[in-house]
Amino acid sequence: MTEEQFENMLDTYGANPQHWPDEIRTEAEALLNRSDHCRQLLAPHRALDNLLDSYKARTPSSLHHRILENLPLSLSERILRWLIPGVPTDLWHPIAAACLPLVFGVIVGASTPDNWAFEDEAALSWEQEEIYLLAVGDLTPPINPRDTESLP
């Protein structure tokens, strides 16, 4: 790497070696270690980098709000403003998020058939028989321990 290439690299990538391309970083650092002229070139670039890093852009406090107000509205927000004028759209976002599971459950519940768990009539009759047996309960009298002594 020549000193002219090193100067072009400083103009392009700045004085921070981490911003230099990996392919030429080792060559540039080697040239920097052996050349006083390259070290002299590096000092003003480093000062410029520090100055640029320390700069804080000042923006008016209302600029943020003006930018957000001028953003185009989404289709849902335009529809909501058309249906209910004067209500802020920020109110509808949490309401829509809260109602979404309810709407999803209603759609799923309405789209499934009544006997979706029972694919044939045998399974349905088995289920009905089981419910009947549970409803009737055990109607046999309790076994007396004295009666069991005579059993073989």
C-alpha positions as MATLAB code, in Angstrom:
seq = 'MTEEQFENMLDTYGANPQHWPDEIRTEAEALLNRSDHCRQLLAPHRALDNLLDSYKARTPSSLHHRILENLPLSLSERILRWLIPGVPTDLWHPIAAACLPLVFGVIVGASTPDNWAFEDEAALSWEQEEIYLLAVGDLTPPINPRDTESLP';
ca = [
       0.000    0.000    0.000;
       1.291    3.409   -0.913;
       0.873    6.608    1.074;
      -1.508    7.940   -1.575;
      -3.683    4.814   -1.263;
      -3.574    5.204    2.522;
      -4.748    8.814    2.235;
      -7.616    7.778   -0.086;
      -8.569    5.066    2.392;
      -8.634    7.639    5.231;
     -10.830    9.945    3.129;
     -13.187    7.069    2.352;
     -13.401    5.109    5.627;
     -12.179    7.521    8.302;
      -9.490    7.161   10.953;
     -10.984    4.246   12.901;
      -9.207    1.014   11.836;
     -12.351   -1.006   12.604;
     -14.103    0.801    9.730;
     -11.381   -0.099    7.248;
     -11.967   -3.095    4.938;
     -10.496   -6.356    6.237;
      -8.553   -6.942    3.011;
      -6.398   -3.818    3.410;
      -6.451   -3.267    7.168;
      -3.262   -5.206    7.911;
      -1.382   -3.450    5.096;
      -2.624   -0.051    6.265;
      -1.667   -0.714    9.884;
       1.786   -1.900    8.803;
       2.250    1.255    6.707;
       1.004    3.368    9.612;
       3.591    1.793   11.946;
       6.540    2.493    9.636;
       5.583    5.854    8.065;
       5.694    9.196    9.905;
       3.850   10.876    7.032;
       0.892    8.427    7.381;
       0.731    9.113   11.120;
       0.605   12.830   10.353;
      -2.231   12.186    7.864;
      -4.131   10.200   10.478;
      -4.243   12.983   13.124;
      -6.612   15.415   11.293;
      -8.840   12.548   10.182;
      -9.091   11.324   13.768;
      -9.996   14.857   14.943;
     -12.689   15.062   12.246;
     -14.093   11.661   13.250;
     -14.251   12.740   16.910;
     -15.965   15.973   15.947;
     -18.531   14.149   13.811;
     -19.154   11.557   16.538;
     -19.765   14.249   19.149;
     -22.274   16.203   17.055;
     -25.877   15.983   18.230;
     -28.526   17.086   15.772;
     -31.018   19.477   17.301;
     -34.593   19.033   16.187;
     -37.617   21.042   17.218;
     -39.739   19.236   19.775;
     -42.812   19.522   17.589;
     -41.085   18.012   14.554;
     -41.730   14.482   15.732;
     -45.455   15.164   16.144;
     -45.701   16.951   12.803;
     -44.098   14.008   11.003;
     -46.434   11.506   12.671;
     -49.490   13.632   11.875;
     -48.553   13.794    8.199;
     -48.108   10.038    7.785;
     -50.763    8.442    5.590;
     -53.449    6.572    7.515;
     -53.946    2.864    7.085;
     -57.151    1.544    5.544;
     -58.533    0.407    8.910;
     -57.883    3.818   10.481;
     -59.587    5.603    7.566;
     -62.625    3.329    7.882;
     -62.802    3.894   11.656;
     -62.560    7.668   11.198;
     -65.301    7.491    8.595;
     -67.582    5.354   10.810;
     -66.942    7.185   14.072;
     -65.543   10.673   13.476;
     -63.840   12.455   16.335;
     -62.702    9.323   18.222;
     -58.917    8.926   18.364;
     -57.621    5.855   16.547;
     -55.240    5.050   19.391;
     -58.266    3.943   21.394;
     -59.241    1.308   18.844;
     -55.954   -0.573   18.746;
     -56.231   -2.156   22.238;
     -59.958   -2.757   21.759;
     -59.309   -4.583   18.488;
     -56.515   -6.611   20.095;
     -58.828   -7.620   22.952;
     -61.706   -8.596   20.644;
     -59.633  -10.549   18.147;
     -59.567  -13.835   20.172;
     -63.325  -13.561   20.710;
     -64.007  -13.098   17.008;
     -61.664  -15.959   16.151;
     -63.435  -18.270   18.615;
     -66.872  -17.373   17.239;
     -65.717  -18.046   13.671;
     -64.162  -21.395   14.594;
     -67.199  -22.379   16.654;
     -69.614  -21.462   13.889;
     -67.657  -23.277   11.213;
     -67.414  -26.645   12.996;
     -70.303  -29.109   12.736;
     -72.287  -30.023   15.847;
     -71.028  -33.607   16.020;
     -67.452  -33.017   14.830;
     -66.024  -35.350   17.494;
     -68.304  -38.257   16.501;
     -67.605  -39.475   13.015;
     -70.091  -42.319   12.950;
     -73.358  -43.274   14.603;
     -71.723  -46.017   16.717;
     -69.522  -43.505   18.519;
     -72.505  -41.244   19.073;
     -74.616  -44.064   20.508;
     -71.733  -45.162   22.749;
     -71.485  -41.621   24.104;
     -75.232  -41.489   24.734;
     -75.114  -44.878   26.461;
     -72.266  -43.742   28.708;
     -74.158  -40.592   29.719;
     -77.235  -42.689   30.482;
     -75.249  -45.052   32.710;
     -73.676  -42.159   34.560;
     -77.086  -40.575   35.083;
     -78.717  -43.744   36.404;
     -75.955  -44.455   38.888;
     -75.527  -47.584   40.939;
     -79.002  -48.768   42.041;
     -77.928  -52.112   43.500;
     -78.209  -52.472   47.284;
     -74.952  -52.494   49.239;
     -73.471  -55.911   49.970;
     -73.761  -57.027   53.549;
     -70.490  -58.556   54.806;
     -72.389  -61.353   56.540;
     -73.934  -62.410   53.217;
     -70.492  -62.884   51.636;
     -69.427  -65.523   54.218;
     -71.730  -68.139   52.669;
     -70.289  -67.610   49.171;
     -67.675  -70.142   48.007;
];
